[in-house]
Amino acid sequence: MNFKYEICLLLAAIGFFVVSAFLYSYPTYQEGFAYIATFDYQGFAFSLVGFGTLLMVAASISFMKRSKTLTVNSR
């Protein structure tokens, strides 16, 4: 992969982590006799963390393969 694609994958992964942290802690309120805070977006936040982790692993593997070929070719 190109270096720009690896950086884009890492930035997307960081973005997914930030959005998932916000969604995990975002309360929604139900009206009734009392206001009850529920966290309806926690399941969605976990899926974003999983997808962000996959993107970060893909970028890391690509970077390791590219750096290994750079060190072999420089000798």
The first five atom37 places (N, CA, C, CB, O) and aatype in JSON, in Angstrom:
{
  "aatype": [12, 2, 13, 11, 18, 6, 9, 4, 10, 10, 10, 0, 0, 9, 7, 13, 13, 19, 19, 15, 0, 13, 10, 18, 15, 18, 14, 16, 18, 5, 6, 7, 13, 0, 18, 9, 0, 16, 13, 3, 18, 5, 7, 13, 0, 13, 15, 10, 19, 7, 13, 7, 16, 10, 10, 12, 19, 0, 0, 15, 9, 15, 13, 12, 11, 1, 15, 11, 16, 10, 16, 19, 2, 15, 1],
  "atom_mask": [
    [1, 1, 1, 1, 1],
    [1, 1, 1, 1, 1],
    [1, 1, 1, 1, 1],
    [1, 1, 1, 1, 1],
    [1, 1, 1, 1, 1],
    [1, 1, 1, 1, 1],
    [1, 1, 1, 1, 1],
    [1, 1, 1, 1, 1],
    [1, 1, 1, 1, 1],
    [1, 1, 1, 1, 1],
    [1, 1, 1, 1, 1],
    [1, 1, 1, 1, 1],
    [1, 1, 1, 1, 1],
    [1, 1, 1, 1, 1],
    [1, 1, 1, 0, 1],
    [1, 1, 1, 1, 1],
    [1, 1, 1, 1, 1],
    [1, 1, 1, 1, 1],
    [1, 1, 1, 1, 1],
    [1, 1, 1, 1, 1],
    [1, 1, 1, 1, 1],
    [1, 1, 1, 1, 1],
    [1, 1, 1, 1, 1],
    [1, 1, 1, 1, 1],
    [1, 1, 1, 1, 1],
    [1, 1, 1, 1, 1],
    [1, 1, 1, 1, 1],
    [1, 1, 1, 1, 1],
    [1, 1, 1, 1, 1],
    [1, 1, 1, 1, 1],
    [1, 1, 1, 1, 1],
    [1, 1, 1, 0, 1],
    [1, 1, 1, 1, 1],
    [1, 1, 1, 1, 1],
    [1, 1, 1, 1, 1],
    [1, 1, 1, 1, 1],
    [1, 1, 1, 1, 1],
    [1, 1, 1, 1, 1],
    [1, 1, 1, 1, 1],
    [1, 1, 1, 1, 1],
    [1, 1, 1, 1, 1],
    [1, 1, 1, 1, 1],
    [1, 1, 1, 0, 1],
    [1, 1, 1, 1, 1],
    [1, 1, 1, 1, 1],
    [1, 1, 1, 1, 1],
    [1, 1, 1, 1, 1],
    [1, 1, 1, 1, 1],
    [1, 1, 1, 1, 1],
    [1, 1, 1, 0, 1],
    [1, 1, 1, 1, 1],
    [1, 1, 1, 0, 1],
    [1, 1, 1, 1, 1],
    [1, 1, 1, 1, 1],
    [1, 1, 1, 1, 1],
    [1, 1, 1, 1, 1],
    [1, 1, 1, 1, 1],
    [1, 1, 1, 1, 1],
    [1, 1, 1, 1, 1],
    [1, 1, 1, 1, 1],
    [1, 1, 1, 1, 1],
    [1, 1, 1, 1, 1],
    [1, 1, 1, 1, 1],
    [1, 1, 1, 1, 1],
    [1, 1, 1, 1, 1],
    [1, 1, 1, 1, 1],
    [1, 1, 1, 1, 1],
    [1, 1, 1, 1, 1],
    [1, 1, 1, 1, 1],
    [1, 1, 1, 1, 1],
    [1, 1, 1, 1, 1],
    [1, 1, 1, 1, 1],
    [1, 1, 1, 1, 1],
    [1, 1, 1, 1, 1],
    [1, 1, 1, 1, 1]
  ],
  "atom_positions": [
    [[0.83, -1.18, 0.0], [0.0, 0.0, 0.0], [0.87, 1.25, 0.0], [-0.94, 0.0, 1.2], [2.02, 1.23, 0.44]],
    [[0.32, 2.27, -0.48], [1.0, 3.56, -0.49], [0.97, 4.17, 0.91], [0.37, 4.51, -1.52], [0.07, 3.89, 1.7]],
    [[1.95, 5.0, 1.19], [2.04, 5.62, 2.52], [0.81, 6.48, 2.8], [3.31, 6.47, 2.63], [0.35, 6.54, 3.94]],
    [[0.28, 7.15, 1.79], [-0.9, 8.0, 1.97], [-2.11, 7.16, 2.39], [-1.21, 8.78, 0.69], [-2.91, 7.59, 3.22]],
    [[-2.25, 5.99, 1.8], [-3.37, 5.11, 2.16], [-3.24, 4.61, 3.59], [-3.45, 3.93, 1.2], [-4.24, 4.48, 4.3]],
    [[-2.02, 4.32, 4.01], [-1.81, 3.86, 5.39], [-2.17, 4.96, 6.38], [-0.35, 3.43, 5.59], [-2.79, 4.69, 7.4]],
    [[-1.77, 6.19, 6.07], [-2.11, 7.31, 6.95], [-3.62, 7.53, 6.97], [-1.39, 8.59, 6.49], [-4.19, 7.8, 8.02]],
    [[-4.26, 7.42, 5.82], [-5.73, 7.58, 5.76], [-6.43, 6.49, 6.58], [-6.22, 7.54, 4.3], [-7.41, 6.77, 7.26]],
    [[-5.92, 5.26, 6.5], [-6.51, 4.18, 7.3], [-6.35, 4.46, 8.79], [-5.86, 2.84, 6.94], [-7.28, 4.25, 9.57]],
    [[-5.17, 4.92, 9.19], [-4.95, 5.23, 10.6], [-5.82, 6.4, 11.07], [-3.47, 5.54, 10.85], [-6.36, 6.36, 12.17]],
    [[-5.96, 7.43, 10.24], [-6.82, 8.57, 10.62], [-8.29, 8.16, 10.68], [-6.64, 9.72, 9.62], [-9.02, 8.62, 11.55]],
    [[-8.71, 7.29, 9.77], [-10.09, 6.79, 9.81], [-10.32, 5.97, 11.08], [-10.41, 5.95, 8.56], [-11.37, 6.07, 11.71]],
    [[-9.33, 5.15, 11.44], [-9.45, 4.34, 12.66], [-9.54, 5.24, 13.89], [-8.26, 3.38, 12.79], [-10.34, 4.98, 14.79]],
    [[-8.72, 6.28, 13.94], [-8.78, 7.21, 15.07], [-10.12, 7.91, 15.1], [-7.64, 8.24, 14.98], [-10.69, 8.12, 16.17]],
    [[-10.63, 8.29, 13.93], [-11.96, 8.91, 13.86], [-13.05, 7.98, 14.36], [0.0, 0.0, 0.0], [-13.95, 8.41, 15.08]],
    [[-12.97, 6.7, 13.99], [-13.95, 5.73, 14.49], [-13.87, 5.59, 16.0], [-13.75, 4.36, 13.81], [-14.89, 5.46, 16.67]],
    [[-12.64, 5.61, 16.54], [-12.49, 5.51, 17.99], [-13.09, 6.72, 18.7], [-11.02, 5.37, 18.36], [-13.72, 6.58, 19.75]],
    [[-12.92, 7.9, 18.13], [-13.47, 9.12, 18.73], [-14.99, 9.1, 18.69], [-12.92, 10.37, 18.02], [-15.65, 9.41, 19.68]],
    [[-15.54, 8.75, 17.54], [-17.01, 8.7, 17.41], [-17.59, 7.63, 18.32], [-17.41, 8.42, 15.94], [-18.64, 7.84, 18.93]],
    [[-16.92, 6.49, 18.43], [-17.45, 5.43, 19.29], [-17.39, 5.82, 20.76], [-16.67, 4.13, 19.07], [-18.28, 5.46, 21.53]],
    [[-16.36, 6.56, 21.15], [-16.3, 7.03, 22.54], [-17.44, 7.99, 22.83], [-14.94, 7.72, 22.83], [-18.03, 7.96, 23.92]],
    [[-17.76, 8.85, 21.87], [-18.88, 9.76, 22.05], [-20.21, 9.0, 22.12], [-18.91, 10.79, 20.91], [-21.04, 9.26, 22.98]],
    [[-20.4, 8.05, 21.2], [-21.66, 7.3, 21.18], [-21.81, 6.42, 22.41], [-21.74, 6.44, 19.93], [-22.93, 6.21, 22.89]],
    [[-20.71, 5.9, 22.92], [-20.78, 5.04, 24.11], [-21.27, 5.82, 25.32], [-19.41, 4.42, 24.39], [-22.0, 5.29, 26.16]],
    [[-20.86, 7.08, 25.41], [-21.2, 7.85, 26.6], [-22.39, 8.79, 26.38], [-20.01, 8.65, 27.05], [-22.73, 9.56, 27.28]],
    [[-23.03, 8.75, 25.2], [-24.12, 9.66, 24.9], [-25.42, 9.13, 25.5], [-24.27, 9.85, 23.38], [-25.9, 8.07, 25.1]],
    [[-26.0, 9.84, 26.45], [-27.25, 9.35, 27.04], [-28.47, 9.86, 26.27], [-27.34, 9.79, 28.52], [-28.49, 10.99, 25.79]],
    [[-29.46, 9.01, 26.16], [-30.76, 9.44, 25.65], [-31.74, 9.35, 26.81], [-31.23, 8.55, 24.43], [-31.64, 8.46, 27.66]],
    [[-32.66, 10.26, 26.84], [-33.56, 10.35, 27.99], [-34.96, 9.92, 27.6], [-33.59, 11.79, 28.54], [-35.47, 10.29, 26.54]],
    [[-35.57, 9.12, 28.46], [-36.94, 8.69, 28.27], [-37.82, 9.44, 29.26], [-37.08, 7.15, 28.44], [-37.5, 9.55, 30.44]],
    [[-38.92, 9.94, 28.75], [-39.83, 10.65, 29.65], [-40.88, 9.68, 30.19], [-40.52, 11.83, 28.93], [-41.39, 8.81, 29.48]],
    [[-41.15, 9.84, 31.38], [-42.17, 9.07, 32.06], [-42.45, 9.81, 33.34], [0.0, 0.0, 0.0], [-42.58, 11.03, 33.36]],
    [[-42.54, 9.08, 34.39], [-42.68, 9.75, 35.68], [-41.38, 10.41, 36.11], [-43.14, 8.74, 36.74], [-41.38, 11.38, 36.86]],
    [[-40.26, 9.87, 35.62], [-38.95, 10.46, 35.93], [-38.09, 10.35, 34.68], [-38.27, 9.75, 37.16], [-38.33, 9.5, 33.82]],
    [[-37.12, 11.2, 34.59], [-36.18, 11.11, 33.48], [-35.2, 9.98, 33.75], [-35.43, 12.46, 33.25], [-34.55, 9.94, 34.8]],
    [[-35.1, 9.08, 32.81], [-34.21, 7.94, 32.95], [-33.21, 8.0, 31.8], [-35.01, 6.57, 32.96], [-33.61, 8.03, 30.64]],
    [[-31.95, 8.02, 32.12], [-30.91, 8.04, 31.09], [-30.62, 6.62, 30.63], [-29.61, 8.72, 31.63], [-30.29, 5.75, 31.44]],
    [[-30.75, 6.4, 29.35], [-30.4, 5.11, 28.76], [-29.31, 5.35, 27.72], [-31.64, 4.4, 28.13], [-29.23, 6.43, 27.12]],
    [[-28.52, 4.36, 27.52], [-27.43, 4.45, 26.56], [-27.74, 3.51, 25.4], [-26.04, 4.1, 27.22], [-27.32, 2.36, 25.38]],
    [[-28.5, 4.05, 24.42], [-28.98, 3.22, 23.32], [-27.94, 2.96, 22.24], [-30.17, 3.87, 22.69], [-28.09, 2.03, 21.45]],
    [[-26.89, 3.75, 22.21], [-25.92, 3.65, 21.12], [-24.68, 2.84, 21.49], [-25.5, 5.01, 20.69], [-23.71, 2.86, 20.74]],
    [[-24.69, 2.13, 22.6], [-23.5, 1.39, 23.01], [-23.19, 0.23, 22.07], [-23.69, 0.87, 24.41], [-22.01, -0.04, 21.82]],
    [[-24.19, -0.44, 21.56], [-23.95, -1.52, 20.61], [-23.31, -1.02, 19.32], [0.0, 0.0, 0.0], [-22.4, -1.66, 18.79]],
    [[-23.78, 0.11, 18.84], [-23.2, 0.72, 17.65], [-21.77, 1.16, 17.91], [-24.05, 1.91, 17.18], [-20.91, 1.06, 17.03]],
    [[-21.5, 1.66, 19.11], [-20.15, 2.09, 19.47], [-19.18, 0.91, 19.46], [-20.14, 2.76, 20.85], [-18.05, 1.05, 19.01]],
    [[-19.62, -0.25, 19.95], [-18.75, -1.43, 19.94], [-18.42, -1.87, 18.52], [-19.41, -2.58, 20.7], [-17.3, -2.3, 18.25]],
    [[-19.38, -1.77, 17.61], [-19.1, -2.16, 16.23], [-18.12, -1.18, 15.58], [-20.4, -2.22, 15.41], [-17.3, -1.59, 14.76]],
    [[-18.21, 0.11, 15.92], [-17.24, 1.07, 15.39], [-15.84, 0.82, 15.93], [-17.68, 2.5, 15.73], [-14.86, 0.98, 15.2]],
    [[-15.74, 0.42, 17.18], [-14.43, 0.08, 17.75], [-13.84, -1.13, 17.02], [-14.55, -0.21, 19.27], [-12.65, -1.16, 16.73]],
    [[-14.67, -2.12, 16.74], [-14.2, -3.3, 16.01], [-13.73, -2.95, 14.61], [0.0, 0.0, 0.0], [-12.69, -3.43, 14.17]],
    [[-14.49, -2.12, 13.91], [-14.1, -1.72, 12.57], [-12.83, -0.86, 12.6], [-15.25, -0.96, 11.88], [-11.96, -1.01, 11.74]],
    [[-12.73, 0.03, 13.57], [-11.52, 0.83, 13.7], [-10.3, -0.01, 14.0], [0.0, 0.0, 0.0], [-9.2, 0.27, 13.52]],
    [[-10.48, -1.05, 14.8], [-9.38, -1.96, 15.11], [-8.93, -2.71, 13.86], [-9.79, -2.95, 16.2], [-7.73, -2.88, 13.63]],
    [[-9.88, -3.15, 13.04], [-9.52, -3.82, 11.79], [-8.75, -2.9, 10.86], [-10.78, -4.34, 11.09], [-7.77, -3.32, 10.23]],
    [[-9.18, -1.64, 10.76], [-8.45, -0.69, 9.92], [-7.03, -0.45, 10.44], [-9.21, 0.64, 9.83], [-6.09, -0.35, 9.66]],
    [[-6.89, -0.36, 11.75], [-5.58, -0.12, 12.33], [-4.66, -1.33, 12.13], [-5.7, 0.21, 13.82], [-3.47, -1.16, 11.87]],
    [[-5.19, -2.52, 12.25], [-4.39, -3.73, 12.02], [-3.96, -3.81, 10.56], [-5.19, -4.99, 12.42], [-2.82, -4.16, 10.27]],
    [[-4.87, -3.49, 9.63], [-4.53, -3.53, 8.21], [-3.44, -2.52, 7.88], [-5.77, -3.26, 7.35], [-2.51, -2.83, 7.14]],
    [[-3.54, -1.32, 8.43], [-2.51, -0.3, 8.18], [-1.18, -0.71, 8.81], [-2.95, 1.07, 8.73], [-0.13, -0.47, 8.21]],
    [[-1.2, -1.31, 9.98], [0.03, -1.73, 10.64], [0.72, -2.85, 9.88], [-0.25, -2.18, 12.07], [1.95, -2.85, 9.73]],
    [[-0.05, -3.82, 9.4], [0.53, -4.93, 8.63], [1.13, -4.41, 7.33], [-0.53, -6.01, 8.33], [2.22, -4.82, 6.94]],
    [[0.42, -3.51, 6.68], [0.94, -2.93, 5.44], [2.22, -2.15, 5.68], [-0.11, -2.03, 4.79], [3.16, -2.22, 4.89]],
    [[2.26, -1.4, 6.78], [3.46, -0.63, 7.09], [4.63, -1.55, 7.42], [3.21, 0.31, 8.26], [5.76, -1.28, 7.01]],
    [[4.38, -2.64, 8.14], [5.46, -3.57, 8.48], [6.01, -4.24, 7.23], [4.98, -4.64, 9.48], [7.22, -4.42, 7.09]],
    [[5.11, -4.62, 6.3], [5.58, -5.24, 5.06], [6.39, -4.26, 4.23], [4.4, -5.77, 4.24], [7.41, -4.62, 3.66]],
    [[5.94, -3.01, 4.18], [6.64, -2.01, 3.38], [7.98, -1.66, 4.01], [5.79, -0.75, 3.25], [8.97, -1.49, 3.28]],
    [[8.05, -1.56, 5.32], [9.32, -1.22, 5.98], [10.3, -2.39, 5.88], [9.1, -0.85, 7.46], [11.51, -2.18, 5.82]],
    [[9.79, -3.6, 5.85], [10.67, -4.76, 5.7], [11.3, -4.78, 4.31], [9.9, -6.08, 5.96], [12.48, -5.1, 4.17]],
    [[10.51, -4.45, 3.28], [11.07, -4.43, 1.93], [12.01, -3.25, 1.74], [9.95, -4.36, 0.89], [12.95, -3.35, 0.95]],
    [[11.79, -2.15, 2.44], [12.71, -1.02, 2.35], [14.06, -1.35, 2.96], [12.12, 0.2, 3.02], [15.09, -0.95, 2.42]],
    [[14.07, -2.06, 4.08], [15.35, -2.41, 4.71], [16.09, -3.47, 3.91], [15.13, -2.9, 6.15], [17.32, -3.46, 3.88]],
    [[15.38, -4.39, 3.26], [16.03, -5.42, 2.44], [16.62, -4.78, 1.2], [15.03, -6.55, 2.05], [17.74, -5.12, 0.81]],
    [[15.9, -3.85, 0.57], [16.38, -3.22, -0.65], [17.51, -2.23, -0.39], [15.24, -2.51, -1.33], [18.29, -1.95, -1.3]],
    [[17.62, -1.71, 0.8], [18.67, -0.72, 1.08], [20.03, -1.35, 1.32], [18.29, 0.12, 2.29], [21.04, -0.65, 1.31]],
    [[20.08, -2.64, 1.53], [21.36, -3.33, 1.77], [22.12, -3.61, 0.53], [21.14, -4.6, 2.49], [23.21, -4.18, 0.59]]
  ]
}
